[in-house]
Amino acid sequence: MRRDIALFLGLVAIICGGIIAAVIFLFDDGGGGESSVCDNPLAPRGESDISQLGFQTEDAGLARVIEAASAGDLQATEEAFFGDVHNFTRDVDQRLREVDEELAKELCEAVMTLEEELFATDPSADAIAKHATRIRDLLRDAAEALGYARPGE
């Protein structure tokens, strides 16, 4: 009788172990880390002019962001970034993914990094200027990827 109970309990343990392994397998991301918001296209704001003029306008807008951050004026930096510049980075995302998904993800991640720094407890104006410069460079690359002339050059 005791042998039957031990056998039964062993069988239950094996089955439970299999179920746990199956659940882990199904919900595990393969060890690749957490997924990022940038893995999928961003919802567009639908307000931006994705054209040569649009890229030139946003290049000038990012120059204002960089200038304000370089001067240490975080309020002016936020005002220059949030609005048309920020919306443009979202609105260009889908079209850019259609021609260069990796560049779109890089741009998205750069924007997220800048936003994190802007909302940090003690934001660094130098870091913000650096991140904004990176975004400007990526948007210039995006303009070329979409068949427009590289703005600012």
DSSP file (Angstrom, degrees, kcal/mol; ACC not computed):
  #  RESIDUE AA STRUCTURE BP1 BP2  ACC     N-H-->O    O-->H-N    N-H-->O    O-->H-N    TCO  KAPPA ALPHA  PHI   PSI    X-CA   Y-CA   Z-CA
    1    1 A M     >        0   0    0      0, 0.0     4,-2.0     0, 0.0     5,-0.2   0.000 360.0 360.0 360.0 -45.7    0.0    0.0    0.0
    2    2 A R  H  >  +     0   0    0      1,-0.2     4,-2.5     2,-0.2     5,-0.2   0.863 360.0  55.3 -64.1 -33.7    2.7    2.4    0.9
    3    3 A R  H  > S+     0   0    0      1,-0.2     4,-2.5     2,-0.2    -1,-0.2   0.907 106.1  51.0 -65.2 -39.9    4.5    1.7   -2.3
    4    4 A D  H  > S+     0   0    0      2,-0.2     4,-2.5     1,-0.2    -2,-0.2   0.891 110.9  48.7 -63.1 -40.6    1.4    2.6   -4.3
    5    5 A I  H  X S+     0   0    0     -4,-2.0     4,-2.8     2,-0.2     5,-0.2   0.925 112.0  48.4 -66.1 -44.4    1.1    5.9   -2.4
    6    6 A A  H  X S+     0   0    0     -4,-2.5     4,-2.2     2,-0.2    -2,-0.2   0.907 113.0  48.2 -62.6 -41.6    4.8    6.7   -3.1
    7    7 A L  H  X S+     0   0    0     -4,-2.5     4,-2.3     2,-0.2    -1,-0.2   0.909 112.2  49.3 -63.9 -42.7    4.3    5.8   -6.7
    8    8 A F  H  X S+     0   0    0     -4,-2.5     4,-2.4     2,-0.2    -2,-0.2   0.932 111.9  47.7 -62.4 -46.7    1.2    7.9   -7.0
    9    9 A L  H  X S+     0   0    0     -4,-2.8     4,-2.3     1,-0.2    -1,-0.2   0.872 111.0  51.8 -64.2 -37.4    2.9   10.9   -5.3
   10   10 A G  H  X S+     0   0    0     -4,-2.2     4,-2.1    -5,-0.2    -1,-0.2   0.910 110.0  48.8 -63.9 -42.1    5.9   10.5   -7.6
   11   11 A L  H  X S+     0   0    0     -4,-2.3     4,-2.4     2,-0.2    -2,-0.2   0.904 110.7  50.5 -63.8 -42.5    3.7   10.5  -10.6
   12   12 A V  H  X S+     0   0    0     -4,-2.4     4,-2.8     1,-0.2     5,-0.2   0.911 109.9  51.0 -61.9 -42.7    1.8   13.6   -9.4
   13   13 A A  H  X S+     0   0    0     -4,-2.3     4,-2.4     2,-0.2    -2,-0.2   0.901 110.6  48.4 -62.7 -41.6    5.2   15.4   -8.9
   14   14 A I  H  X S+     0   0    0     -4,-2.1     4,-2.2     2,-0.2    -2,-0.2   0.925 112.9  47.4 -65.0 -44.4    6.3   14.5  -12.4
   15   15 A I  H  X S+     0   0    0     -4,-2.4     4,-2.4     2,-0.2    -2,-0.2   0.933 113.4  47.7 -63.5 -46.0    3.0   15.8  -13.9
   16   16 A C  H  X S+     0   0    0     -4,-2.8     4,-2.6     1,-0.2    -1,-0.2   0.899 111.0  51.9 -62.0 -40.6    3.1   19.0  -11.9
   17   17 A G  H  X S+     0   0    0     -4,-2.4     4,-2.5    -5,-0.2    -1,-0.2   0.902 109.6  49.8 -62.0 -40.5    6.8   19.5  -12.9
   18   18 A G  H  X S+     0   0    0     -4,-2.2     4,-2.4     2,-0.2    -2,-0.2   0.899 110.5  49.5 -64.2 -41.6    5.8   19.1  -16.5
   19   19 A I  H  X S+     0   0    0     -4,-2.4     4,-2.4     2,-0.2    -2,-0.2   0.927 111.7  48.4 -64.0 -44.5    2.9   21.6  -16.2
   20   20 A I  H  X S+     0   0    0     -4,-2.6     4,-2.4     1,-0.2    -2,-0.2   0.921 112.0  49.3 -62.2 -43.9    5.2   24.1  -14.6
   21   21 A A  H  X S+     0   0    0     -4,-2.5     4,-2.5     1,-0.2    -1,-0.2   0.895 110.9  50.4 -62.3 -40.0    7.9   23.6  -17.3
   22   22 A A  H  X S+     0   0    0     -4,-2.4     4,-2.5     2,-0.2    -2,-0.2   0.910 110.5  48.9 -65.3 -41.7    5.2   24.0  -20.0
   23   23 A V  H  X S+     0   0    0     -4,-2.4     4,-2.1     2,-0.2    -2,-0.2   0.923 112.3  48.1 -63.9 -44.2    3.9   27.3  -18.4
   24   24 A I  H  X S+     0   0    0     -4,-2.4     4,-1.4     1,-0.2    -2,-0.2   0.921 112.4  49.5 -61.9 -43.7    7.5   28.7  -18.2
   25   25 A F  H  < S+     0   0    0     -4,-2.5    -2,-0.2     1,-0.2    -1,-0.2   0.913 112.2  47.7 -61.5 -43.9    8.1   27.7  -21.8
   26   26 A L  H  < S+     0   0    0     -4,-2.5    -1,-0.2     1,-0.2    -2,-0.2   0.857 121.0  34.7 -67.7 -36.3    4.9   29.3  -23.1
   27   27 A F  H  < S+     0   0    0     -4,-2.1    -1,-0.2    -5,-0.2     2,-0.2   0.466  92.6 105.0-102.3  -2.4    5.4   32.6  -21.2
   28   28 A D     <  -     0   0    0     -4,-1.4    -4,-0.0    -5,-0.2    -3,-0.0  -0.549  65.0-142.4 -77.7 144.3    9.2   32.9  -21.4
   29   29 A D    >   -     0   0    0     -2,-0.2     3,-0.8     1,-0.0    -1,-0.1   0.219  50.7 -99.3 -91.4  15.8   10.5   35.5  -23.8
   30   30 A G  T 3   -     0   0    0      1,-0.2    -2,-0.0    -5,-0.1    -5,-0.0   0.654  66.3 -70.0  80.3  15.5   13.4   33.2  -24.7
   31   31 A G  T 3  S+     0   0    0      2,-0.1    -1,-0.2     1,-0.1     3,-0.1   0.584 102.9 124.0  79.0   9.1   15.9   35.0  -22.5
   32   32 A G  S <  S-     0   0    0     -3,-0.8    -2,-0.1     1,-0.3     2,-0.1   0.406  72.0-117.3 -84.0   3.6   16.0   38.1  -24.7
   33   33 A G        -     0   0    0      2,-0.0    -1,-0.3     0, 0.0    -2,-0.1  -0.325  55.2 -26.8  89.4-177.2   15.0   40.4  -21.9
   34   34 A E        -     0   0    0     -3,-0.1     2,-0.1     1,-0.1     0, 0.0  -0.378  68.8-110.5 -71.5 149.3   11.9   42.5  -21.6
   35   35 A S        -     0   0    0     -2,-0.1     2,-0.3     1,-0.0    -1,-0.1  -0.468  32.9-132.6 -76.8 156.2   10.1   43.6  -24.7
   36   36 A S    >   -     0   0    0     -2,-0.1     3,-2.0     1,-0.1     4,-0.3  -0.789  16.3-123.6-111.1 151.2   10.3   47.3  -25.6
   37   37 A V  G >  S+     0   0    0     -2,-0.3     3,-0.9     1,-0.3    -1,-0.1   0.772 113.4  64.3 -58.8 -24.5    7.6   49.7  -26.6
   38   38 A C  G 3  S+     0   0    0      1,-0.2    -1,-0.3    67,-0.1    70,-0.1   0.492  78.3  82.1 -81.3  -3.4    9.8   50.3  -29.6
   39   39 A D  G <  S+     0   0    0     -3,-2.0    -1,-0.2     2,-0.1    -2,-0.2   0.724  96.5  44.0 -71.7 -20.1    9.4   46.7  -30.9
   40   40 A N  S <  S-     0   0    0     -3,-0.9     0, 0.0    -4,-0.3     0, 0.0  -0.859 104.2 -83.6-122.4 157.0    6.1   47.7  -32.4
   41   41 A P        -     0   0    0      0, 0.0     2,-0.2     0, 0.0    -2,-0.1  -0.287  48.0-118.7 -58.7 142.3    5.0   50.7  -34.5
   42   42 A L        -     0   0    0     48,-0.2    52,-0.2    -4,-0.1    -4,-0.0  -0.513  29.5-101.8 -79.5 149.8    4.1   53.7  -32.4
   43   43 A A        -     0   0    0     -2,-0.2    -1,-0.1     1,-0.1    50,-0.1  -0.598  44.4-126.4 -70.0 123.9    0.6   55.1  -32.6
   44   44 A P        -     0   0    0      0, 0.0    47,-0.1     0, 0.0    44,-0.1  -0.353   7.9-145.7 -72.9 154.1    0.8   58.2  -34.8
   45   45 A R        -     0   0    0     42,-0.4    43,-0.1    -2,-0.0    42,-0.1   0.720  29.7-143.1 -84.6 -26.1   -0.4   61.6  -33.7
   46   46 A G  S    S+     0   0    0     41,-0.2    42,-0.1     1,-0.1    41,-0.0   0.680  72.9 100.3  75.7  18.2   -1.4   62.3  -37.4
   47   47 A E        +     0   0    0     40,-0.1     2,-0.2    37,-0.1    41,-0.1   0.502  55.4  96.9-111.9  -7.4   -0.5   66.0  -37.2
   48   48 A S        -     0   0    0     39,-0.2     2,-1.0    40,-0.1     6,-0.1  -0.589  68.4-129.8 -97.2 148.0    3.0   66.0  -38.9
   49   49 A D        -     0   0    0     -2,-0.2     2,-1.6     5,-0.1    43,-0.0  -0.814  20.1-160.8 -90.9 100.5    4.0   66.8  -42.4
   50   50 A I        +     0   0    0     -2,-1.0     2,-0.3     4,-0.1     3,-0.1  -0.658  53.0  99.9 -86.6  88.0    6.2   63.9  -43.4
   51   51 A S  S  > S-     0   0    0     -2,-1.6     4,-2.6     1,-0.1     5,-0.2  -0.867  93.2 -80.8-153.4 179.6    7.9   65.6  -46.3
   52   52 A Q  H  > S+     0   0    0     -2,-0.3     4,-2.2     1,-0.2     5,-0.2   0.942 132.1  46.7 -57.4 -47.3   11.1   67.4  -47.1
   53   53 A L  H  > S+     0   0    0      1,-0.2     4,-2.7     2,-0.2    -1,-0.2   0.890 109.9  54.4 -63.0 -39.6    9.8   70.6  -45.5
   54   54 A G  H  > S+     0   0    0      1,-0.2     4,-2.4     2,-0.2    -1,-0.2   0.922 109.1  46.9 -61.0 -44.7    8.6   68.6  -42.5
   55   55 A F  H  X S+     0   0    0     -4,-2.6     4,-2.1     2,-0.2    -1,-0.2   0.894 112.7  50.0 -64.7 -39.2   12.0   67.1  -41.9
   56   56 A Q  H  X S+     0   0    0     -4,-2.2     4,-2.0    -5,-0.2    -2,-0.2   0.911 110.6  50.2 -64.5 -41.5   13.6   70.5  -42.3
   57   57 A T  H  X S+     0   0    0     -4,-2.7     4,-2.1     1,-0.2    -2,-0.2   0.917 112.5  46.0 -63.2 -44.2   11.2   72.0  -39.8
   58   58 A E  H  X S+     0   0    0     -4,-2.4     4,-2.6     2,-0.2    -1,-0.2   0.827 108.0  57.1 -70.7 -30.5   11.8   69.3  -37.3
   59   59 A D  H  X S+     0   0    0     -4,-2.1     4,-1.6     2,-0.2    -1,-0.2   0.922 109.8  45.1 -62.5 -43.2   15.6   69.6  -37.8
   60   60 A A  H  X S+     0   0    0     -4,-2.0     4,-1.5     2,-0.2    -2,-0.2   0.877 111.5  53.7 -66.9 -37.5   15.2   73.3  -36.8
   61   61 A G  H  X S+     0   0    0     -4,-2.1     4,-1.8     1,-0.2    -2,-0.2   0.903 108.1  48.8 -63.4 -41.5   13.0   72.4  -33.9
   62   62 A L  H  X S+     0   0    0     -4,-2.6     4,-2.8     1,-0.2    -1,-0.2   0.829 104.5  59.7 -68.4 -30.5   15.6   69.9  -32.6
   63   63 A A  H  X S+     0   0    0     -4,-1.6     4,-2.5     2,-0.2    -1,-0.2   0.892 105.8  49.1 -61.8 -37.7   18.2   72.7  -33.0
   64   64 A R  H  X S+     0   0    0     -4,-1.5     4,-2.5     2,-0.2    -2,-0.2   0.887 110.3  50.6 -67.4 -39.0   16.1   74.7  -30.5
   65   65 A V  H  X S+     0   0    0     -4,-1.8     4,-2.5     2,-0.2     5,-0.2   0.946 113.1  45.3 -61.6 -48.0   15.9   71.7  -28.1
   66   66 A I  H  X S+     0   0    0     -4,-2.8     4,-2.7     1,-0.2    -2,-0.2   0.905 113.1  50.4 -62.8 -43.2   19.7   71.3  -28.3
   67   67 A E  H  X S+     0   0    0     -4,-2.5     4,-1.5     2,-0.2    -1,-0.2   0.922 112.4  46.3 -62.5 -45.2   20.3   75.0  -27.8
   68   68 A A  H  <>S+     0   0    0     -4,-2.5     5,-2.3     2,-0.2     4,-0.3   0.918 114.9  46.7 -65.2 -43.1   18.0   75.2  -24.8
   69   69 A A  H ><5S+     0   0    0     -4,-2.5     3,-1.4     1,-0.2    -2,-0.2   0.905 109.9  53.4 -65.7 -40.5   19.5   72.1  -23.2
   70   70 A S  H 3<5S+     0   0    0     -4,-2.7    -1,-0.2     1,-0.3    -2,-0.2   0.811 108.2  51.1 -63.7 -29.2   23.0   73.4  -23.9
   71   71 A A  T 3<5S-     0   0    0     -4,-1.5    -1,-0.3    -5,-0.2    -2,-0.2   0.495 117.4-116.5 -84.3  -4.4   22.1   76.6  -22.1
   72   72 A G  T < 5 +     0   0    0     -3,-1.4     2,-1.2    -4,-0.3    -3,-0.2   0.608  69.9 139.2  81.3  11.8   20.8   74.6  -19.1
   73   73 A D     >< +     0   0    0     -5,-2.3     4,-1.9    -6,-0.2    -1,-0.2  -0.708  22.6 174.0 -93.5  89.1   17.2   75.9  -19.6
   74   74 A L  H  > S+     0   0    0     -2,-1.2     4,-2.5     1,-0.2     5,-0.2   0.838  75.7  55.7 -68.3 -33.8   15.2   72.7  -19.0
   75   75 A Q  H  > S+     0   0    0      2,-0.2     4,-2.3     1,-0.2    -1,-0.2   0.943 111.0  44.1 -62.7 -47.4   11.9   74.5  -19.1
   76   76 A A  H  > S+     0   0    0      1,-0.2     4,-2.2     2,-0.2    -2,-0.2   0.843 111.1  56.3 -65.6 -32.8   12.6   75.8  -22.6
   77   77 A T  H  X S+     0   0    0     -4,-1.9     4,-2.1    -9,-0.2    -2,-0.2   0.946 109.1  45.0 -63.1 -48.6   14.0   72.4  -23.6
   78   78 A E  H  X S+     0   0    0     -4,-2.5     4,-2.7     1,-0.2    -2,-0.2   0.919 113.2  50.6 -61.4 -44.2   10.7   70.7  -22.6
   79   79 A E  H  < S+     0   0    0     -4,-2.3    -1,-0.2     1,-0.2    -2,-0.2   0.868 112.7  46.6 -62.9 -36.7    8.7   73.4  -24.4
   80   80 A A  H  < S+     0   0    0     -4,-2.2     5,-0.4    -5,-0.2    -1,-0.2   0.832 119.2  40.1 -74.7 -32.1   10.8   73.0  -27.6
   81   81 A F  H  <>S+     0   0    0     -4,-2.1     5,-2.0    -5,-0.2     2,-0.4   0.946 101.6  68.8 -84.0 -51.5   10.6   69.2  -27.6
   82   82 A F  T  <5S+     0   0    0     -4,-2.7     2,-0.4    -5,-0.2     3,-0.1  -0.562  98.5  29.6 -77.3 127.0    7.1   68.4  -26.5
   83   83 A G  T  >5S+     0   0    0     -2,-0.4     4,-2.8     1,-0.1     5,-0.2  -0.998 126.0   7.2 128.7-128.3    4.7   69.4  -29.3
   84   84 A D  H  >5S+     0   0    0     -2,-0.4     4,-2.3     1,-0.2     5,-0.1   0.890 131.1  48.1 -59.9 -43.8    5.6   69.4  -32.9
   85   85 A V  H  >5S+     0   0    0     -5,-0.4     4,-1.7     2,-0.2    -1,-0.2   0.958 115.8  43.5 -64.2 -50.0    9.0   67.8  -32.6
   86   86 A H  H  ><S+     0   0    0     -5,-2.0     4,-1.3     1,-0.2    -2,-0.2   0.918 114.0  50.8 -61.5 -45.0    7.8   65.0  -30.3
   87   87 A N  H  X S+     0   0    0     -4,-2.8     4,-2.9     1,-0.2   -42,-0.4   0.893 106.3  55.9 -60.8 -39.9    4.7   64.4  -32.5
   88   88 A F  H  X S+     0   0    0     -4,-2.3     4,-2.3    -5,-0.2    -1,-0.2   0.903 102.4  55.3 -60.6 -41.5    6.9   64.2  -35.6
   89   89 A T  H  < S+     0   0    0     -4,-1.7     4,-0.4     1,-0.2    -1,-0.2   0.847 113.9  41.7 -62.4 -32.4    9.0   61.4  -34.1
   90   90 A R  H >X S+     0   0    0     -4,-1.3     3,-0.6    -3,-0.3     4,-0.5   0.892 113.7  51.3 -78.4 -41.8    5.8   59.4  -33.6
   91   91 A D  H 3< S+     0   0    0     -4,-2.9     4,-0.5     1,-0.2     3,-0.2   0.806 109.8  49.1 -69.0 -29.4    4.2   60.2  -36.9
   92   92 A V  T 3X S+     0   0    0     -4,-2.3     4,-2.5    -5,-0.2    -1,-0.2   0.662  90.4  86.9 -81.6 -15.4    7.3   59.2  -39.0
   93   93 A D  H <> S+     0   0    0     -3,-0.6     4,-2.6    -4,-0.4     5,-0.2   0.908  87.1  45.0 -55.3 -54.0    7.6   55.9  -37.2
   94   94 A Q  H  X S+     0   0    0     -4,-0.5     4,-1.4   -52,-0.2    -1,-0.2   0.926 115.6  46.1 -61.0 -47.1    5.3   53.8  -39.3
   95   95 A R  H  > S+     0   0    0     -4,-0.5     4,-0.6     1,-0.2    -1,-0.2   0.894 113.6  49.9 -63.7 -38.2    6.6   55.0  -42.7
   96   96 A L  H >X S+     0   0    0     -4,-2.5     4,-3.4     1,-0.2     3,-1.2   0.899 105.5  56.2 -67.8 -39.7   10.2   54.6  -41.5
   97   97 A R  H 3< S+     0   0    0     -4,-2.6     4,-0.5     1,-0.3    -1,-0.2   0.830  99.4  62.3 -60.0 -31.2    9.5   51.0  -40.3
   98   98 A E  H 3< S+     0   0    0     -4,-1.4    -1,-0.3    -5,-0.2    -2,-0.2   0.779 119.8  23.2 -66.7 -25.5    8.3   50.2  -43.8
   99   99 A V  H << S+     0   0    0     -3,-1.2    -2,-0.2    -4,-0.6    -1,-0.2   0.692 142.3  11.4-111.9 -26.3   11.8   51.0  -45.3
  100  100 A D     X  +     0   0    0     -4,-3.4     4,-2.0    -5,-0.1    -2,-0.2  -0.593  58.2 177.1-156.1  85.1   14.2   50.6  -42.3
  101  101 A E  H  > S+     0   0    0     -4,-0.5     4,-2.3     1,-0.2     5,-0.2   0.868  83.5  54.2 -61.2 -38.8   12.7   48.9  -39.2
  102  102 A E  H  > S+     0   0    0      1,-0.2     4,-2.4     2,-0.2    -1,-0.2   0.911 108.4  48.7 -64.6 -41.8   16.0   49.0  -37.3
  103  103 A L  H  > S+     0   0    0      2,-0.2     4,-2.5     1,-0.2    -1,-0.2   0.895 110.0  52.8 -63.6 -39.9   16.4   52.8  -37.8
  104  104 A A  H  X S+     0   0    0     -4,-2.0     4,-2.5    -8,-0.2    -2,-0.2   0.909 110.0  47.9 -62.0 -42.0   12.8   53.3  -36.7
  105  105 A K  H  X S+     0   0    0     -4,-2.3     4,-2.8     2,-0.2    -2,-0.2   0.905 110.8  51.1 -65.5 -41.1   13.5   51.3  -33.5
  106  106 A E  H  X S+     0   0    0     -4,-2.4     4,-2.3     2,-0.2    -2,-0.2   0.920 111.5  47.8 -61.0 -43.7   16.7   53.3  -32.9
  107  107 A L  H  X S+     0   0    0     -4,-2.5     4,-2.3     2,-0.2    -2,-0.2   0.935 112.1  49.2 -62.9 -46.6   14.8   56.5  -33.3
  108  108 A C  H  X S+     0   0    0     -4,-2.5     4,-2.5     1,-0.2    -2,-0.2   0.929 112.3  47.8 -57.6 -47.6   12.1   55.3  -30.9
  109  109 A E  H  X S+     0   0    0     -4,-2.8     4,-2.2     1,-0.2    -1,-0.2   0.867 110.0  52.5 -64.6 -36.5   14.6   54.2  -28.3
  110  110 A A  H  X S+     0   0    0     -4,-2.3     4,-2.2     2,-0.2    -1,-0.2   0.896 110.0  48.6 -65.7 -39.6   16.5   57.5  -28.5
  111  111 A V  H  X S+     0   0    0     -4,-2.3     4,-2.6     2,-0.2    -2,-0.2   0.920 111.0  50.4 -65.3 -43.3   13.2   59.4  -28.0
  112  112 A M  H  X S+     0   0    0     -4,-2.5     4,-2.5     1,-0.2    -2,-0.2   0.895 109.7  51.3 -61.3 -39.9   12.4   57.2  -25.0
  113  113 A T  H  X S+     0   0    0     -4,-2.2     4,-2.0     2,-0.2    -1,-0.2   0.914 110.5  48.1 -64.3 -42.9   15.8   57.9  -23.5
  114  114 A L  H  X S+     0   0    0     -4,-2.2     4,-2.5     2,-0.2    -2,-0.2   0.926 111.7  50.1 -63.1 -44.2   15.4   61.6  -23.9
  115  115 A E  H  X S+     0   0    0     -4,-2.6     4,-2.1     1,-0.2    -2,-0.2   0.913 108.6  52.5 -60.8 -42.9   12.0   61.5  -22.3
  116  116 A E  H  < S+     0   0    0     -4,-2.5     4,-0.3     1,-0.2    -1,-0.2   0.906 111.2  47.1 -59.4 -41.7   13.4   59.5  -19.4
  117  117 A E  H >< S+     0   0    0     -4,-2.0     3,-1.0     1,-0.2    -1,-0.2   0.899 110.1  52.3 -68.3 -40.2   16.1   62.1  -18.8
  118  118 A L  H 3< S+     0   0    0     -4,-2.5    -1,-0.2     1,-0.2    -2,-0.2   0.866 115.1  42.2 -62.6 -35.1   13.6   64.9  -19.0
  119  119 A F  T 3< S+     0   0    0     -4,-2.1    -1,-0.2    -5,-0.2    -2,-0.2   0.369  89.7 120.5 -94.3   5.0   11.4   63.3  -16.4
  120  120 A A  S <  S-     0   0    0     -3,-1.0    -3,-0.1    -4,-0.3    -4,-0.0  -0.239  76.1-115.4 -65.7 157.6   14.3   62.2  -14.2
  121  121 A T  S    S+     0   0    0      1,-0.3    -1,-0.1     2,-0.0    -4,-0.0   0.894 113.7  19.0 -60.0 -40.8   14.4   63.5  -10.6
  122  122 A D  S    S-     0   0    0      2,-0.0    -1,-0.3    -5,-0.0    -3,-0.1  -0.684  90.0-159.5-130.8  78.1   17.6   65.4  -11.4
  123  123 A P        -     0   0    0      0, 0.0     2,-0.6     0, 0.0    -5,-0.1  -0.253  11.9-133.3 -64.9 145.6   17.8   65.8  -15.2
  124  124 A S     >  -     0   0    0      1,-0.2     4,-2.4    -7,-0.1     5,-0.2  -0.881   7.1-158.9-100.8 116.5   21.1   66.5  -16.8
  125  125 A A  H  > S+     0   0    0     -2,-0.6     4,-2.5     1,-0.2     5,-0.2   0.875  95.3  53.6 -61.2 -37.4   21.0   69.3  -19.4
  126  126 A D  H  > S+     0   0    0      2,-0.2     4,-2.1     1,-0.2    -1,-0.2   0.918 109.7  46.9 -63.9 -43.0   24.2   67.9  -21.0
  127  127 A A  H  > S+     0   0    0      2,-0.2     4,-2.7     1,-0.2    -2,-0.2   0.898 111.5  51.8 -65.5 -39.9   22.7   64.4  -21.3
  128  128 A I  H  X S+     0   0    0     -4,-2.4     4,-2.8     2,-0.2     5,-0.2   0.925 109.2  49.4 -63.0 -44.2   19.5   65.9  -22.8
  129  129 A A  H  X S+     0   0    0     -4,-2.5     4,-2.1     1,-0.2    -1,-0.2   0.903 112.1  49.6 -60.9 -40.5   21.5   67.9  -25.4
  130  130 A K  H  X S+     0   0    0     -4,-2.1     4,-1.9     2,-0.2    -2,-0.2   0.924 112.5  46.2 -64.0 -45.3   23.4   64.7  -26.3
  131  131 A H  H  X S+     0   0    0     -4,-2.7     4,-2.3     1,-0.2    -2,-0.2   0.894 111.8  51.3 -66.2 -39.6   20.2   62.7  -26.6
  132  132 A A  H  X S+     0   0    0     -4,-2.8     4,-2.5     1,-0.2    -1,-0.2   0.879 108.4  52.2 -64.9 -37.3   18.5   65.4  -28.7
  133  133 A T  H  X S+     0   0    0     -4,-2.1     4,-2.3    -5,-0.2    -1,-0.2   0.896 108.6  50.9 -64.2 -39.9   21.6   65.5  -31.0
  134  134 A R  H  X S+     0   0    0     -4,-1.9     4,-2.4     2,-0.2    -2,-0.2   0.917 110.0  49.4 -63.0 -43.4   21.3   61.8  -31.4
  135  135 A I  H  X S+     0   0    0     -4,-2.3     4,-2.8     2,-0.2     5,-0.2   0.918 109.7  51.6 -62.2 -43.4   17.6   62.1  -32.3
  136  136 A R  H  X S+     0   0    0     -4,-2.5     4,-2.1     1,-0.2    -1,-0.2   0.923 110.7  48.3 -60.4 -43.6   18.4   64.9  -34.9
  137  137 A D  H  X S+     0   0    0     -4,-2.3     4,-2.1     1,-0.2    -1,-0.2   0.908 112.4  48.7 -62.6 -42.0   21.0   62.6  -36.5
  138  138 A L  H  X S+     0   0    0     -4,-2.4     4,-2.4     1,-0.2    -2,-0.2   0.883 110.3  50.9 -67.0 -38.1   18.6   59.7  -36.6
  139  139 A L  H  X S+     0   0    0     -4,-2.8     4,-2.3     2,-0.2    -1,-0.2   0.860 108.2  52.8 -67.4 -33.7   15.9   61.9  -38.1
  140  140 A R  H  X S+     0   0    0     -4,-2.1     4,-1.7    -5,-0.2    -2,-0.2   0.916 110.7  47.0 -64.8 -41.5   18.4   63.1  -40.8
  141  141 A D  H  X S+     0   0    0     -4,-2.1     4,-2.5     1,-0.2    -2,-0.2   0.893 110.3  53.8 -63.2 -39.4   19.1   59.4  -41.6
  142  142 A A  H  X S+     0   0    0     -4,-2.4     4,-2.0     2,-0.2    -2,-0.2   0.897 103.8  55.2 -62.9 -40.9   15.3   58.8  -41.6
  143  143 A A  H  <>S+     0   0    0     -4,-2.3     5,-3.0     1,-0.2    -1,-0.2   0.938 111.2  44.7 -57.7 -46.7   14.8   61.6  -44.2
  144  144 A E  H ><5S+     0   0    0     -4,-1.7     3,-1.7     1,-0.2    -2,-0.2   0.907 109.8  54.7 -63.8 -41.7   17.3   59.9  -46.5
  145  145 A A  H 3<5S+     0   0    0     -4,-2.5    -1,-0.2     1,-0.3    -2,-0.2   0.830 108.7  49.7 -61.5 -31.0   15.8   56.5  -45.9
  146  146 A L  T 3<5S-     0   0    0     -4,-2.0    -1,-0.3    -5,-0.2    -2,-0.2   0.372 126.6-100.2 -90.4   4.4   12.4   57.9  -47.0
  147  147 A G  T < 5S+     0   0    0     -3,-1.7     2,-0.2     1,-0.3    -3,-0.2   0.607  81.9 123.5  92.2  12.3   14.0   59.5  -50.1
  148  148 A Y      < -     0   0    0     -5,-3.0    -1,-0.3    -6,-0.2     2,-0.1  -0.641  69.3 -92.8-100.7 161.9   14.3   63.1  -49.0
  149  149 A A        -     0   0    0     -2,-0.2    -1,-0.1     1,-0.1    -5,-0.0  -0.444  50.5 -97.4 -68.6 147.0   17.4   65.2  -48.9
  150  150 A R    >   -     0   0    0     -2,-0.1     3,-0.9    -7,-0.1    -1,-0.1  -0.538  44.5-131.3 -67.6 117.8   19.3   65.1  -45.6
  151  151 A P  T 3  S+     0   0    0      0, 0.0    -1,-0.1     0, 0.0    -7,-0.1  -0.308  81.5  27.0 -70.7 155.5   18.2   68.2  -43.7
  152  152 A G  T 3         0   0    0      1,-0.1    -2,-0.0   -12,-0.0   -12,-0.0   0.486 360.0 360.0  78.8   3.5   20.6   70.6  -42.0
  153  153 A E    <         0   0    0     -3,-0.9    -1,-0.1     0, 0.0    -3,-0.1   0.385 360.0 360.0-130.0 360.0   23.5   69.8  -44.4
